[in-house]
Amino acid sequence: MPRPRLAAAPTPDLGLPPPDRSRPAPEQLYAALRRAILHLDLPPGAPVPEPAVAAQAGVSRTPVREALRRLRDDGLVEVLPNLGTFVTRISRGRQEEAVALRQLLEAEAAARLAAAGARRQPELRRLVAGQRAALAEEGRDAVYALDEAFHAALFEAAGLPLMWSACRTARAHMERVHHAAVAQPDRVAAAVEAHAAILARIEAGDPAGARAAMTDHVAANATDLAGLARRHPDWLTA
């Protein structure tokens, strides 16, 4: 049985800036379209027709094709013969696998850092304070950027670069769900305070507590996925 498709809709105004002639057009289009997809300005199932994108960007269709090829390689768009190019839907299975992987790796990193004996973590403190400040100013994009920086800094402090590489790949599969969660103010505030709780357990030299706090923090992503499924069931696939 063929899988159901979302109804086609007009491509939204992507707010694409005029091309910067000093930079390759495919690179600029790739970055702009990727951001639109991850931030859900182009939601799952949305059409991404070459002519419309080329017209909005003020370029030929050749750089658009190159940008779409890279997005297809990223798993963010799919090309359906005789129908066109569409933003891919979010895989529940991939999300659940990414959450499980992150729980294993990030809980281990937090526990190792807590056991290392370094009681002060100035970089992690700075990032938590920055998130709180950004949250107070409703700077949700800044909060999100600092979220990734917090997790990266934790792995760096623990001396686990290979584990961070694997974790970053898992996070990339979860970005659209993350951005949907960022639109929920209570969820963002809870995530910031979860970082503070993880940091407190690390600085207290409590490996078990740091592991538990991180496990709970990452588990909240499953709740984010369930909430997105309730609000936009047609955005998800198995």
N, C-alpha and C positions, 0 to 999 in steps of 0.2 A: 504494500500500500504506500503511495507517495506521501511524504510528510506534508502537513499543512503549511501553507505560506501565509505570512502576514499580508494584509491588503496594502497595495502600493499607495504611497502618499507623496504629495509634492515635496521636492527637496527644500528644506528650510533655508532661509538666508543664513549663510554660515559666517557672515561678517569677515570674509577673507580680505586681508589687506592688499593693496596694490603690490604687484611683484617688486621685489628688491632686485634690481638688475645686477647687483654685485654678488648675488648668491644664486645657485642653481634653482630653477623653478620647481623641479620635482621634489627637492629637499624641503622647500617652503610649503608646498602643497601637502606633502606627507605629514609634516609637523602640524599644520593647521587642521587637516582632516582627522588625524589621530587624536588631537585634543578634543575636537568636536565629538568624536565617538566616545572617548573615555569619560568626558563630562556629560554625556547623554544628550548633548544638543542634537546629535544624530542618534536616535535611540535604536535599539535592536530591531531589525526588520526594515529600517528606513532605506529607501532607494538612494543610490549615489550615482546618478547618471553622469556620464562623462561630459555631454554637452552643457548641462546645467552648471557643473563645477567649473568647466573651462570658461563659461560666460561670466560667472560670478568672480572668478579670479583674474579675468582679462588675459588669459593665455590660450595657446592652442591645446588641442586634445592630447598631443604627444606627452607633455609632462604630467598631465592628469593620469594617463595610462601607467606611467612609471610609478607615480605615487600610489595608485590603487594596487599595483603589483606588490609593492612593499607592504601595504596594509593587508593584502591577502596572505602574504607570507607570515605576518604577525597573527593571523587568525581573526582579524577584526572585520574583514569583509569577505564575501563569497560571490563568485560570478556564476550565475545560473544561465545556461544556454537559452537563447531566445527570449530571456526575460530581463537580464541586466545585472547590475552589481548592487548588492544589498549588505547592510551592516549585519554581521552574524548575531544570532541570539546567544544568550549566556547559558553555558552548560552547567547544569546543577552538579553533575558528576565531577567535572573539573574543579568547580568551586569547593566541593566537599573534600576532594583530594588535596587541594591547596591548603585548606584549613588544617587538615590532619598533619601535613608536612610541616607547616609553620609551627604548630603546637609542639611537635617533637624537637625541632631545631631551636626555636626561640626560647622555649622553656629550659632547654639544656644550656643555652648561652647565658641566660639570666642566672641559673644556678651556679654555673662555673664562675661567673663574675662575682657573685656573692661570696663564694668560697675562696676567692683569690686574696682577700685580706685588704684590698684597697677600699677604705671606708668612705672616701670622698670621690665623687664622680662629677667634677665641675662641668664637663661638656653635657652630660645628661641633665644636670640641674639647669643649665642654661637653656636647653631645648624645651624642657617642661615649662620653664618660666616664659619662654617665647610663645609656646602654644597657649598658655593662659592669657597672655597679652593679646594675641591675635584673636582668640575667642571673644574677649571683651570688646574688641573692635569689629566683631562679626566678619573677620577676615578668614573665611572658610578655606580658601585656596591656600593661604599661608599656613593654617592649621594642618592641612593635609600634607603640605611639603615638609613641615617640621615633624610630622608623624613618621614619615619615611626616614628622615634624618635621625630621629631618636632610635629607631630600630637598627639603622646602619651603625650608629655610634656605639650601641651596645655590643654588637658583634666585633667592632674594631677594638673596643676596650678589652673584650674577652680574648682577643687574638685568634679569631675564628673566621678568616676571610672566605674560605671555601664554603663554609656553612652559610655565610651571608649571601654568596652568589646563588646558591640553591634557593634560599629563602626569597631573594629578590625576584627570581623567576616565578615563584609561587605567587608573590604579591602582584606581579604583572597580570596574572590571570584573574585577579580579584579587583582590578582597578575600577571597573564600571560599578560593581556593587559598592565599593568604597565611596565613590562619588555620589551614588544615590543616598548612602548613609549620611554623608556630609551635609546633605540638604535637611537632615533632621537635627535641629539644634541640641536636643537633649542627648542624642546619641554621641554627638561630637564632644559635648562636655563630659560625658561618662568616659570616653576614650582618653581624654586628657587626664582625668583623675586616675584612671587605671595606670597610666604611665607614672604618675606620681607615686602610686602604691607600689609598683614594681621597683622603682628607684629606692623607695624607703626600705624595702626588704633587702635589696642589694647592699645598701649602705649600712644596714644593721648586721650584715654578715650572716644572713639567714637563707641558705641555699634552698631549703624546702619551701620556705615562704615565697621566695622569688620565683621558683618553678611554678608554684600554685597560682600566684598572681598573674604570671604571664600566660599560663594555660587558660585561665578564665578570660583574660583579655582577648586572646585570639579566638576563643570559642564564641565571643560575641559576634564574630563575622557570620556564623551560622544563623544567628538571629536576624542579622541584616539581610541575608539571603531569603529567609522565610518572609520577612516583611516586604521585600521587593516582589516576591512571588504573589503575595496577596494584592499588592497595589497594581502590578503589571504582569499578570500571568502569561500574557502573550510575548513577553520579552525573554522567557526562559525556554530551554529545551532540556531533554534528559542528558 
